[in-house]
Amino acid sequence: MSETPTPAAPHGELVIRTIAMPADTNPAGDIFGGWMLTQMDLGAAIIAKNLSRSRVTTVAVDGMAFLNPVYVGDIVNCYATVVKVGRTSMRIDVEAWVQRGKDGTFLRVTEGVFTYVAINEHGRPHPVHRDR
Ligand SMILES: CC(C)(COP(=O)(O)OP(=O)(O)OC[C@H]1O[C@@H](n2cnc3c(N)ncnc32)[C@H](O)[C@@H]1OP(=O)(O)O)[C@@H](O)C(=O)NCCC(=O)NCCS
């Protein structure tokens, strides 16, 4: 299968770096899309949590695209960029890239936009910037 053309370099802050393991595969031996989505969600949540200095919850995932397969042994890197801060919500663009094989080929594998809401101790939305 041919690989989807990939831009030269990732955008955003490196938020997750891990290795795809055999336990994360589907029956065909490739990495589950759901595992990739989890890594991206965790990485973007770190940004949202730091930005709002509070608990956050994922309210939406848009434009999720699986561009290239991920294989066991790939080094998975997630990069996140804040694209919009609302009153209580934050939209964060996430790209995942892998480093593969002995030559460390760098390939973009997934992308998506994750929206978080800053929440209080009762799980209800509160402003991202509570001091304004
Ligand atoms: C997130 C949650 C607290 C929001 O509660 P709510 O009563 O819908 O709150 P609001 O209508 O005031 O919306 C809060 C913010 O979220 C945004 N929002 C709500 N639904 C959205 C959606 N589907 N997509 C994008 N943004 C959304 C609103 O625009 C608002 O943003 P703003 O304050 O920046 O303008 C509530 O929907 C919830 O608890 N959802 C479950 C979250 C969860 O369990 N996630 C993990 C899934 S396993």
The ligand as an SDF file (V2000), in Angstrom:
LIG
                    3D

 48 50  0  0  0  0  0  0  0  0999 V2000
  -18.7200   18.8440   28.6590 C   0  0  0  0  0  0  0  0  0  0  0  0
  -19.9770   19.1450   29.4470 C   0  0  0  0  0  0  0  0  0  0  0  0
  -19.6290   19.3870   30.9250 C   0  0  0  0  0  0  0  0  0  0  0  0
  -20.5770   20.4340   28.8450 C   0  0  0  0  0  0  0  0  0  0  0  0
  -21.7710   20.6750   29.5080 O   0  0  0  0  0  0  0  0  0  0  0  0
  -22.9020   21.5670   28.7660 P   0  0  0  0  0  0  0  0  0  0  0  0
  -24.0630   21.6580   29.6920 O   0  0  0  0  0  0  0  0  0  0  0  0
  -23.1050   21.0680   27.3900 O   0  0  0  0  0  0  0  0  0  0  0  0
  -22.1860   22.9780   28.7450 O   0  0  0  0  0  0  0  0  0  0  0  0
  -22.3710   24.2050   27.7510 P   0  0  0  0  0  0  0  0  0  0  0  0
  -23.5570   24.0410   26.8470 O   0  0  0  0  0  0  0  0  0  0  0  0
  -22.3160   25.4220   28.6220 O   0  0  0  0  0  0  0  0  0  0  0  0
  -21.0630   24.1430   26.8480 O   0  0  0  0  0  0  0  0  0  0  0  0
  -19.7910   24.3650   27.4080 C   0  0  0  0  0  0  0  0  0  0  0  0
  -18.8120   24.6560   26.2970 C   0  0  0  0  0  0  0  0  0  0  0  0
  -18.6550   23.4770   25.5250 O   0  0  0  0  0  0  0  0  0  0  0  0
  -18.9000   23.7700   24.1590 C   0  0  0  0  0  0  0  0  0  0  0  0
  -19.5180   22.5780   23.5650 N   0  0  0  0  0  0  0  0  0  0  0  0
  -20.5710   21.8940   24.0390 C   0  0  0  0  0  0  0  0  0  0  0  0
  -20.8310   20.8490   23.2270 N   0  0  0  0  0  0  0  0  0  0  0  0
  -19.9040   20.8900   22.2390 C   0  0  0  0  0  0  0  0  0  0  0  0
  -19.6470   20.0900   21.0890 C   0  0  0  0  0  0  0  0  0  0  0  0
  -20.3940   19.0220   20.7870 N   0  0  0  0  0  0  0  0  0  0  0  0
  -18.6200   20.4280   20.2810 N   0  0  0  0  0  0  0  0  0  0  0  0
  -17.8420   21.5030   20.5680 C   0  0  0  0  0  0  0  0  0  0  0  0
  -18.0370   22.3050   21.6400 N   0  0  0  0  0  0  0  0  0  0  0  0
  -19.0670   21.9860   22.4590 C   0  0  0  0  0  0  0  0  0  0  0  0
  -19.8390   24.9510   24.1680 C   0  0  0  0  0  0  0  0  0  0  0  0
  -19.7890   25.6570   22.9420 O   0  0  0  0  0  0  0  0  0  0  0  0
  -19.2830   25.7500   25.3310 C   0  0  0  0  0  0  0  0  0  0  0  0
  -18.1050   26.4270   24.9060 O   0  0  0  0  0  0  0  0  0  0  0  0
  -17.7780   27.9680   25.3590 P   0  0  0  0  0  0  0  0  0  0  0  0
  -18.0970   28.1140   26.8070 O   0  0  0  0  0  0  0  0  0  0  0  0
  -16.3130   28.1360   25.0790 O   0  0  0  0  0  0  0  0  0  0  0  0
  -18.6200   28.8490   24.4960 O   0  0  0  0  0  0  0  0  0  0  0  0
  -21.0360   17.9990   29.3600 C   0  0  0  0  0  0  0  0  0  0  0  0
  -21.5430   17.9490   28.0320 O   0  0  0  0  0  0  0  0  0  0  0  0
  -20.4240   16.6560   29.7190 C   0  0  0  0  0  0  0  0  0  0  0  0
  -20.1840   16.3730   30.8920 O   0  0  0  0  0  0  0  0  0  0  0  0
  -20.1690   15.7910   28.7050 N   0  0  0  0  0  0  0  0  0  0  0  0
  -19.5110   14.5210   28.9130 C   0  0  0  0  0  0  0  0  0  0  0  0
  -18.0050   14.7010   28.8020 C   0  0  0  0  0  0  0  0  0  0  0  0
  -17.2900   13.3850   28.9910 C   0  0  0  0  0  0  0  0  0  0  0  0
  -17.7020   12.5640   29.8000 O   0  0  0  0  0  0  0  0  0  0  0  0
  -16.2090   13.2090   28.2290 N   0  0  0  0  0  0  0  0  0  0  0  0
  -15.4690   11.9910   28.2380 C   0  0  0  0  0  0  0  0  0  0  0  0
  -16.1140   11.0630   27.2700 C   0  0  0  0  0  0  0  0  0  0  0  0
  -15.6750    9.4020   27.6020 S   0  0  0  0  0  0  0  0  0  0  0  0
  1  2  1  0
  2  3  1  0
  2  4  1  0
  2 36  1  0
  4  5  1  0
  5  6  1  0
  6  7  2  0
  6  8  1  0
  6  9  1  0
  9 10  1  0
 10 11  2  0
 10 12  1  0
 10 13  1  0
 13 14  1  0
 14 15  1  0
 15 16  1  0
 15 30  1  0
 16 17  1  0
 17 18  1  0
 17 28  1  0
 18 19  1  0
 18 27  1  0
 19 20  2  0
 20 21  1  0
 21 22  1  0
 21 27  2  0
 22 23  1  0
 22 24  2  0
 24 25  1  0
 25 26  2  0
 26 27  1  0
 28 29  1  0
 28 30  1  0
 30 31  1  0
 31 32  1  0
 32 33  2  0
 32 34  1  0
 32 35  1  0
 36 37  1  0
 36 38  1  0
 38 39  2  0
 38 40  1  0
 40 41  1  0
 41 42  1  0
 42 43  1  0
 43 44  2  0
 43 45  1  0
 45 46  1  0
 46 47  1  0
 47 48  1  0
M  END
$$$$
